[in-house]
């Protein structure tokens, strides 16, 4: 059977050759038979005629042979498609609406799925990604961090991984110093076997090797493909060139592949440097040599035949000994987790912290887009149903002359297939634009998200499956209903359907679409109300007109004293910039970590320790931010390094340290973990309102403000400048950069409006609300199209009834009101059902809401009014057309 099918396929693809050969055979037979007849005494004409009579009709013979060498289904399918295209071209208005409806549904679905696939499902672009694992501490799953000493111990002791690699947990930022320009580039510290373990081949040059990752060797680096393209124009001469990073010369030895981004999804790196180069950039206190500093992530590739569970079992045995050998016993992690060990987790799909942040939002979006696709499908089914009603006589005629019902169903399915393919093609264009827009919405200024949105077999399969499902489900029901007509009734008239049947035929479709749209509108409304509530929360300072400028001095060969001097000069220079109203400087305390850093002793009470955020600020910090003091005073110029230590507490810190007591003039002691000592008492001189430093729905941070003259910023950091300005932002930033160049040509500035920073804290909520609103409005528009289509269908079915009513004296306004009432009644039922479903489903997104009840009556009322308004508008045109029916034409048609 299989070989017979293959032979038929072979003959099918060589039909022209076989036809020409059979034509030659037939002609040869006629020539032979003619010659024999002439030999029997016939004339040439009689001989030729007798030969033709004996052979038969050669055209029929060739047609029979041609059909024998054909695949019937293919011929039929091609004919059906050609006929479907001709029929759709005759009605361009219907075709355009149908294609647009499907394009919106399929495009939105594909856009959301492509982003979800890139974030959650796409394998890493390396060979055999399923073999990759990350080696993490057993007690935490949120951060894979180890000290450098742990990395060396794992390298020496593990025996279940064929390769091991390490990279910095936090991305590095280097200053690329070009003549006349200094700018930041994103980087990553990697071990020498990082690329070989991942089995990544360079696009140019070579990869880093273990010999590059040794102390004292000449500094080398690899660069990313995008950086190579932007900075060097893809020149092959880049190999062997030098990059000046923070004042240090690094030789470029290779270029990473175009699609390679490491093991973290959503980020790309411009420069890869060996772990051994970290002390070059941070010579004063290198993380490389500090056993207490956990800064490395570790991964590896499983040995052949070793499963993840087997690797886990072995690492658990080795982990305790590794930590005991690598980490001093006084380390906080060791003391807190005495049974600390190691485990392995698969990372074949990469590591992505955006998954945790946006997982819930993406699944909500996918649900919404599935509903939108369902409504789009129902709309197209409605349009096909209306169209098939107008073609009842044509269909009945074809049935009467012998066409089978299956042939007609197949023909109508071919039309829906053509529409779906056209809609899918247009939808792919929308999907490309929509997925890029979603990635842009996920990104924040200074932290762009990079996702691989290229197509592969899985993504193409999803799109093809969605298209095929739409074609079948959308076209099957209208096709079955259209071909189930009575030939006699259809040939007699297409308008004899009873009024009751016509009136009810469209109600379920209207109710379903309105109910689904109502559910999405309610969800979108609740999310929008949440964003409004978050944005309306007072940040306790005035972010409008406030610009944050982060300053860095490239080149770590500069001393901390030089950094401090340049920082002071910048503050003075910025004050003289035209358009700048006031300037303040601030920054975090040096070496601040998550350990308690404040000791508080209540009068007559016990001693308590707190972790606080210690910010060093200049005297005009609060006045620049327009933050109100609740008690006491702010720091002044008189608070010098030799003056008594003072501090201003945030409102939350004051209530936590001294509940029910005015803390002004009281003292606390500050722990200096850098030297592991307790400092002198610090006098509290003021209390300031809580400033919003994180999401508005979170508890305010415990913040202690110290005079910048009495503290020490992190080494080689000049801090941040808060500038209140007036005038165009572009002019202000240009003037500030020029002022910075006057102070030192190696100063780099990064700017961010404080209002943008506040919006960034609720980015997830804004993205979810924006997307939900888009899909809510989209489904509402699709529902309106569906209402229009169903109403038009019902009017087509009731044309005779409407004509009789008008002929018997009914006013046109009565007909108008009747049609509109029927449509609005169905819409009202859908609103009630959709509102009920929305009320039952709203608690599922309770975790995304802030100070908004899932049953918020204002949201439900607004969604119902909007849906009713749009549905009424959609029903007005068919109702108006019904009121204009000419009774003579309607009755004559019957």
Secondary structure, DSSP 8 states (H G I E B T S, - for coil): -HHHHHHHHHHHHTHHHHHHHHHHHHHHHHHHHHHHHHHTT--HHHHHHHHHHHH--HHHHHHHHHHHTS-HHHHHHHHHHHHHHHHHHH-HHHHHHHHHHHHHHHHHHHHHHHHHIIIII---SSTTGGGEEEEEETT-SS---B-HHHHHHHHHH--SEEEEEEEESS-EEEEEEETTEEEEEEEEEE-TTHHHHHT---SEE----GGGSSTTS--EEEE-HHHHHHHHTT-GGGTT-EEEETTEEEEEEEE--TT---SBTB---SEEEEGGGHHHH--SS-GGG-TT---EEEEEEE-TT--HHHHHHHHHHHHHHHHHHHS-TT-HHHHH-TT--EEEEE-TT-B-THHHHHHHHHHHHHHHHHHHHHHHHHHHHHHHHHHHHHTHHHHHHHHHTT--HHHHHHHHHHHHHHHHHHHHHHHHHHHHHHHHHHHHHH-BTTB--B------HHHHHHHHHHHHHHHHHHHHHHHHHHTTS-HHHHHH-S--S-HHHHHHHTHHHHHHHHHHHHHHHHHHHHHHHHHHHHHHS--SS--TTEEEEEEEES-TTS-HHHHHHHHHHHHHHHHTSTTEEEEEEEEEBTT--SS--EEEE-TTS-EEEE--EEEEE-TTHHHHHT--EEEE----TT--TTS--EEEEEHHHHHHHSTTS--TT-EEEEEETTTTEEEEEEEEEEEE-----S-TTS----EEEEEGGGS-B-TT---EEEEEE-S-HHHHHHHHHHHHHHH-TTEEEEEEEHHHHHHHHTHHHHHHHHHHHHHHHHHHHHHHHHHHHHHHHHHHHTHHHHHHHHHTT--HHHHHHHHHHHHHHHHHHHHHHHHHHHHHHGGGGGGG-SS--TT-HHHHHHHHHHHHHHHHHHHHHHHHHHHT--HHHHHHH-
